[in-house]
Amino acid sequence: MSWSAAGRELRESGNGTPVLYKVLDPNTHELLQVGYSRRGSGGTLAAASRLAGEKAVAWAPLTGSGRQEHVLQELKDDLIGGYFYQMGKPPARQFAAEPSPSE
């Protein structure tokens, strides 16, 4: 499976590869949500589809110790905290429709 975005092709990371992801407003580039999926890019796209409106999605596959549940949660929390530290607010839709970790 693949998707087109800004002239580039994004390939599915696979269902067995955990990923960290971010969802952005494609017009303002505002960060809407960060998270992780144990289901790869398929889980990422499912989480993004729960947010209303147009959005852009990016993800990074994780390997090694990054595959452990507690590491995924900590990385996600660090990303939210870093954003809050810089911007003074959480990502715009972070807590509005946060998916369950099983996705």
VMD Tcl script that draws the C-alpha trace (Angstrom):
set ca {
  {0.00 0.00 0.00}
  {1.21 3.55 -0.65}
  {-0.09 7.10 -0.54}
  {0.93 10.27 -2.38}
  {1.78 13.39 -0.44}
  {3.46 16.56 -1.67}
  {5.00 14.81 -4.65}
  {6.42 11.96 -2.59}
  {5.21 8.45 -2.12}
  {4.67 7.20 1.43}
  {4.90 3.46 1.89}
  {3.16 1.47 4.56}
  {5.50 0.60 7.42}
  {3.82 -2.75 7.98}
  {1.45 -4.00 10.63}
  {4.20 -5.43 12.83}
  {6.35 -2.29 13.07}
  {5.43 0.22 15.79}
  {5.51 3.87 14.72}
  {5.42 7.31 16.28}
  {3.23 9.69 14.30}
  {2.13 13.29 14.06}
  {-1.00 14.73 12.50}
  {-0.85 18.27 11.11}
  {-3.28 20.74 9.63}
  {-2.07 20.86 6.00}
  {-2.95 24.55 5.59}
  {-1.54 26.04 8.80}
  {0.98 23.29 9.64}
  {-0.37 23.36 13.19}
  {0.33 20.18 15.12}
  {-3.00 18.52 15.85}
  {-1.96 15.29 17.53}
  {1.01 13.02 18.26}
  {0.79 9.37 19.13}
  {2.01 5.88 18.50}
  {0.64 2.81 16.85}
  {1.68 -0.79 17.35}
  {-0.03 -1.56 14.02}
  {2.32 0.48 11.87}
  {1.14 3.09 9.43}
  {-2.28 1.41 9.15}
  {-2.99 2.26 12.80}
  {-1.65 5.75 12.25}
  {-4.03 6.41 9.38}
  {-6.93 4.96 11.36}
  {-6.16 7.34 14.25}
  {-5.89 10.32 11.89}
  {-9.19 9.44 10.24}
  {-10.94 9.98 13.59}
  {-10.06 13.68 13.46}
  {-12.42 15.83 11.42}
  {-11.23 17.83 8.45}
  {-8.26 17.66 6.15}
  {-4.97 16.61 7.69}
  {-1.41 15.61 6.88}
  {0.22 12.61 8.56}
  {3.87 11.67 9.11}
  {5.29 8.67 10.95}
  {8.61 7.14 11.89}
  {9.01 3.37 12.31}
  {10.73 2.21 15.51}
  {12.95 -0.81 16.00}
  {14.76 -2.47 18.88}
  {13.81 -1.22 22.34}
  {11.46 1.34 20.73}
  {9.00 -1.49 20.14}
  {8.19 -1.91 23.83}
  {4.86 -0.47 25.00}
  {6.31 1.61 27.85}
  {8.95 3.09 25.52}
  {6.30 4.04 22.94}
  {4.21 5.75 25.64}
  {7.22 7.61 27.02}
  {8.29 8.84 23.58}
  {4.75 10.05 22.87}
  {4.59 11.83 26.24}
  {8.00 13.45 25.61}
  {6.78 14.78 22.25}
  {3.65 16.25 23.85}
  {5.71 17.76 26.69}
  {8.28 19.25 24.33}
  {5.56 20.82 22.23}
  {3.84 22.21 25.34}
  {7.16 23.62 26.59}
  {7.75 25.47 23.32}
  {4.20 26.53 22.48}
  {2.56 26.86 25.90}
  {-0.32 24.57 24.89}
  {-0.79 20.92 23.92}
  {-1.29 19.91 20.28}
  {-4.68 21.26 19.16}
  {-6.56 17.94 19.05}
  {-4.37 15.85 21.34}
  {-6.97 15.09 23.96}
  {-10.11 15.51 21.86}
  {-10.07 12.10 20.17}
  {-7.03 10.22 21.36}
  {-7.07 6.62 20.13}
  {-6.47 3.69 22.44}
  {-2.90 2.30 22.60}
  {-4.07 -0.94 20.96}
  {-4.12 0.92 17.69}
}
mol new
graphics top color blue
foreach p $ca { graphics top sphere $p radius 0.5 }
foreach p [lrange $ca 0 end-1] q [lrange $ca 1 end] { graphics top cylinder $p $q radius 0.2 }
display resetview
